[in-house]
Amino acid sequence: MTHPESRHLVALANAATDATVELVRRGHEAGVLRRDFTASDLCYYADVANGLALRALPRPSREDYDRRTRFFLNSLRAH
């Protein structure tokens, strides 16, 4: 965390983490999410990797962005 002294930001970060963990847990319980996919993986791919790609690469068209997002989400499905 960049600003651990900010109670508001810490609370938001904790709430986001809790929601992510719960989302992944529910996906596992429902059998629709790969068992080896973790909340940390979701944070990395959805936040870090996506943010870095959008910052470093030319902005994709909406259609390309949506298509790539579908590829990513489909890769998480339990088989």
Helices and strands as residue ranges (DSSP letters): H 7-30, H 39-43, I 44-49, H 50-56, H 62-75
